[in-house]
Every structure is written in C-alpha cells, then in structure tokens.
Amino acid sequence: MELKQLGTTGVQLPEIGLGTWAYSGGVKPLQKGISLGAFLIDTAEIYGTEGIVGEAVKGQRDQVFIATKVSASHLRYDDVLRAAEDSLKRLGTDYIDFYQVHWPNRSVPIRETMRAMEDLVDMGRVKFIGVSNFSARDLQEAQESMVKYRVVSNQVLYSLVNREIEENLLPYCEKNDILVIAYSPLARGGLTTRPLLRRRRAMNVLQEIVKETGKTMAQVSLNWCISRPNVIAIPKSDRVDRVAENCQASGWRLSAEQVEALNEAFQ
C-alpha cells in the first residue's frame, strides 16, 4: 500500500482507507483492510459505526489511524467537547487520531467550533484536526480562526463522476498542503456494479482501460482518484473480497495517457 502525507504533519496515511458510512459488514472486512495496509478507518458520530470500528481495532489500536466526525448540530464549544467524549466511549479508545467537522454550520461561528477542536488537541483527546464538506472559502475561514494548529484535511465527494472540486477546492487544497480525502470514490457502486448507462461512452473508455491494465473497474476508478498528489480515497465495502480488491488499487499507477483518457471521457 502506497502512503501519502497528512498535510504538513509528517504522518503518512494509506492511499486507500476504509469508509464506514452505511456500513454493516461487521469486523472482518475492516480487519482484512487493516491487514492489507488500509489502516485508516473513517467513521462519524452520525454513522452509528463507531462501535464496530472500536471492536475491529481491539488489540491493534496503535497500528490504526481512526478518523471520526462531530456532526453539524454539535458545533457549539461545549457540544464539540461532549461529542468527542461520546465518540471516544463508543470507539473504546482514549484518543482520536483525526477529528473532523462533518459539515459547516452557518448558525455557529466557526471560531467557536475551531477553538473547541484546538482545545481537544491540547487535552490529548485528539491528535489532528480536519473538516468535511467544506468549500475553499469555508476552509480559509476555519484556518484563519485557529490559533495553534492547522486544518490538515478536507473530506469531500470525489470520483470520476463527481468532479466539482477540481474547479476551485482541489487547487486550493494542493496550494495549502491540505490532504483531500475522497468519499464515495466509486460513486456508490455506479462505477462498478451498476454501470452508468447515461455515460455509455465514458464507461466504454473505463472498460478499455480495465482490459489494458488487467485491473478491475473499481481498481481503475480508485487509482484514477488517487493519481492526484494530495488525494486519498475511502471506499466502503461490507465484503472481505471487495475490501481486498479495493486495497489493490494502490501500488501501481495508470499511465498519463490513461488518466487523460478518463478525464476526457468523464468530463
């Protein structure tokens, strides 16, 4: 499994991690992913999967990077602290590697939220601070409101068929050393088990590259996603074999011509 740096922290994370939104696979798929080098597991207080993540990492906590999120309804100072403690209990751990603001909330001053996040780092309850679903403007406001630490990542929707971030957000993150964590990188199955028939030409290009590389549709789609220097992906699967397949999207690279062909086909 290839690694990429988390912002400017020096911490190395796998290019392919494990998502747990709408996850119901139990501990075995997560443990399989960890064994294959996908030691980043992403969850959130609203997912209802923190408990199973905690079970999956028992006995190997120090080998796993746990990321979770505080919901947009808990962004007041005291609520952030309380939500973090509740997540810690569900995860069965005494620290969160990576705590993220799940969505912006315009009714709560971002300065208040980020002050709580920074205090959690000072308390040793959180190691790093990230955000999710933030625009470039949201990111800038969040960082400017912080005193001691940096926002090291932004988790956003990104795949061959969801490329809106390429216009402004992705360049901003590249310029500011912010890691992009791509969720739904397989378009919720649209790039694997449910071909997008309205994009027949694009799917033909994808299938041609599958033949050229000897990889699967999922592996090519994920490899395209992580071909960006500051992007990692967190696909979700409830099945051990699919997790293994996804992990094998790392460790090799599409050619520049193949990346460009996909870029053009999925405009």
N, C-alpha and C positions, 0 to 999 in steps of 0.2 A: 504494500500500500504506500503510495507516494504521500508526502506531507506538505503542508503549506503553513506559513507563519500566521499567527493570530495578531493582526495589526503590527505594532512595533514591540510586542511583548517578549519576543524570543521564543514563545511557546509554539510548538509545532502540532498541528492537527491533521487528521487524515483527510484526504480529498473527498472521500465518501464516508459520511457518517450515517447514523440511524435515526430516522424520524419516527415519532410515535403518535401523531395526530390520527384519530380514528383507528388506533391500533388495538388488535385483540388476539395477538399471536402467542401470548404467554412469554416465558423467559427464554425458551430455546432459540428462537430466531435472533434475539438480542445477543445472547451469549455466543451464538455462531458468528455474528458480525464482529464482536469483540475479538474472538479468536483469530479472525482473518485480518485484523488490523483496523477495523472501523470502531475505534474506541471512543468516539464522540457520540453520545446519545442525547437527543434533544426531546424535551417534553415541555409541559406548561401546566400551571395550576388548573386551567380550564379543560385540559385534555382528559383528566381522570386517569392518567397513565403513570403518574409519579410513583405510585406504589409498586407497580410491576417493574419499573426501572430500578427501584431500590432493591427488589428481590433479585433481579438479574445480575447486579454488580456485587452481591454479597461475596466476600472473600477475595475480591479483586478491586476494591474501591480505589486504591491508589494507582491502578492501571487504567482507569476510565475517566473521561472528561465529561461530567454531567452538566448539561445546559438546561435551564428551565426559565419560565417567564412569569412575570407578575401581570395580571390582567389589567385592562384599561380602566376597569371600575375600582381598582385598588391603588391609585396613583397619588393619593394624599400621603404625606410623610408617614404618619402612624400606620396607615393601611399598608404601605410598602413593607415596613418592618414586620408587621403582623403576618402578611402574606408570605414573606421569606421564611419566617419561623414555621409556618404551617407546611410549606413545601419541604423544609428540612426534615420535619417529622415524618411526612409521607415517604420521602426518599430514604429515610433511615440513615442519615448522614449528618455530620456536624458542620459541613461547609458545602457551598455550591460553587463549582468551578466557574460558572459563567451564568450570570443573572441578566435577563433581558426584559426590557419594557415591551410588552406584547404589541400594543397599538398606541399611537398618540391619543391624547385626550385633551381637547381644547379647553375643557372646563376646569382643568387643573394646571396651574403654572408649571412649566417644565422644570423650572429651577427648584421647585419644592420636591418634585419627584427625584431629580438627579442628586439632590442633597441627601435624600434617604439612601439612594444607591451608593453614594460615596461613603456614607456612614457605615453601611453594611460591610464595605471593604475594610474600613478602619477597625471594625469589630471582629474581623476574621471570619465572618459568616459567608462572604462572597470573595472570590478572587479577581474576577474581571467583570466589566460592565458592557452590556451590548443592548441593542434595540432591535425591533422587528417592525416591518411595515412602515418605516419612516421614509419620507421623501428627503431629497437633498437639503431642502430648507429646514425640515424637522431636525435632521442630523446636525446641521450647523447651529441651530438654536440650542439643542441639547448639549453640544460640546461647549458652546460659549457660556452656558450656565454652570459648568463644572469648574471646580477649583483645584482639585488634586489629581484627578485621573482622566483617562481618555475613554471615549466610546470606541471599542475595538472592532465592532462588527455590526452588520445590519442584516437581519434575516428577512428575505423577500421572496416573492413569487418569481421564479425564473426557469424557463425551459425553452425548447425550440419553438413552442407555440405561444409563449408568454414572454415577450422580449421588450416590454415597455421601458425597463430600467436602463436599457442601452443608450437611450437618448441623453439623459442627464445624470441619473443616480449612479450608474456604474462608473462613468468617468470621474464623478466627484469622489467616490469611494477609492478608486485607484489613486487619485491625486493625494488623498489624505490618509493613505495607509489603513483603510478600513476594510476588513475582510467581509466579503459578501457570502452569506450562507443561503443557498438556493433551496427553497422548499417547493414541493410538488414538481421536481425536476423532470418527472415522466408524465406530466400533465394528467395526473390521477388515472393513469393507465391508458390515456389517449395515444401515447407513443409506443405502446406495447400490445396489450391485449385487445384494445378497441381502436383500431386504426381510424384516423380522422378522414372519413371519406370525402369531405368537402375540400380536403387538401390532397387529392389523389396524386397530383404531380409531385408534391413535396414528399409524400410517402414513398413514391417510386424512387426518388433520389436516395432517401434513407435506406430503403431496401437494397439498392445497388451498392451502397457503401457497406452494408452488412455483408454482402457477398464478397466484396473486395477485402474486407478485414478479417472475415471469419468470426466476427463477433455477433452478439445478438442485438436486436433493436434497442433494448434497454441499455446495453453497454455502450453502443454508439451514441445514443442520446445523452447519456450521462457524461461520456468522455467529451462530447462537444461542450457541455456545460462547464466542465472543469478545465477546459482548454484555456479559459481566461486566467490570467496570472493570479488574481486575487479572489477567485470563486471556488468554493467547495459546495457539495450537494448532500442533502439528507433525505434520500428516498425512504419511503416506508414500505415494508412488506411484512405480512403475517406468516410467511412461509420460509423455512430454513433454506430451501433450494433457491428461492428468489433472492434472499439476502446474499447468499454466496455468489449468485450471478451479478448482483449489483456491485459487490466488492471488487469483482474482476473488471470493472470499468476503469479502474486505476492501474497504473503500472505500465501503461503503453500510451501512445498518442496518435490521434488522427493526423494525417498529413495536412499541410497548409491548404492544399487543393481541396481536400475532403471537407475541411472546416468551411472554406469559402463556398463550396457547392451547397452545403447545408444552410449557410447564411442566406444565400440567394433563394433557395427553394422555400425556405420558411420565413420569407420577409413578412 
